[in-house]
Amino acid sequence: MKEDPRFQRTRDAVRRAVQGLVVEHGLTAVTHARVAERAGVGRATMYRHWSDRRALLQDGLGHARFAPPPRSGRWRDDVLALLAALRDAMVHGPLRAVLAALLADALHDGATADLLDALLAEGHDALSDVLADAVSRGDLPALPIDDTVRLLGGVVFYGAFVRREALPDEALRAAVDRILPPP
């Protein structure tokens, strides 16, 4: 069944409103009333489609992610492209602010921790798939994939959260060269 285009417009406006509130004021700013006002929709509509705050956060923040680029089939190029896409999403989109808000709240709230895990899983899975495929083809030796993904992702997170800067492509290449064997 095709979704009503009016509801799609409402959903898009609500997602933008949730992300905007989180970026500007943090998670505590996300309430049905504030999102409804910012998105230009009625509160009844908000409660009908997002019955509680958790559903509202999941839908609104679940779309603040980066889009993994298409794979080339060359593992090193694909790893670099994924890291660059993550870096760019954190610099040019709401992802860094959303992750920061979720990280802070996840320390005290299991539901927020689950939302954070789901948001991070997409990038983790994409990078894991590239590495696992390279290992299975014999392009890379057997390696601890989860640990390798954490190291590679950590480089981008360090740049975004500690240095508060977008690491240049050269830094990403250097990290890949240090963490993974040469092609």
C-alpha positions, 0 to 999 in steps of 0.5 A: 500500500502506497503511503499518503503523500500528505503524511510523508510530508508531515513525517519529513517535517517532523523528522527535520524538527526533531533533528533541529531541536536536538542539534540546537537544544539537546534531547530534552527539547524534544517534546510532542508540543515543541516538535508539532509547533516547529513542524507546523502540524497539530498535536493530535497528529503527533500523538496519532503517529508517534504515541510516545516520546521514544517513538518520536525520537526513534523516527526523527533521529533514526534518519540522521545517519549517513548514507553508505556510498556504493561499493567499488569492489576494491576493499581499500577504496571502499573502506576509505569511502565509508570513512569519508562518508561518515566524516562528511555526515558528521561535518555537514549534517546533524549526525555529530550533534545527534550522536553527542546528545545520544551518547550523553543520554545513553549513559543513564537511559537504556532506551536511548542506548538502544537508539544509539546502537541502532544508529551506529549499526548501519555504519558498523555493518557496512564497514564489517561487510567490506572487510569480511568480503575482502577476507573471504576473497583472500584480499585481506588476511583473517582479522578481528573484524569488529575490533578493526571496525572500532579502530577505523571508526574511532579515527573518525569519531576522534576527529569529530568529537575530540578534535572537533574537526573533519580529518583530511583524506590524508589522515584517513588514508594514513589510519587505514594504512596503519590499521590494515595491511597494505593491498 
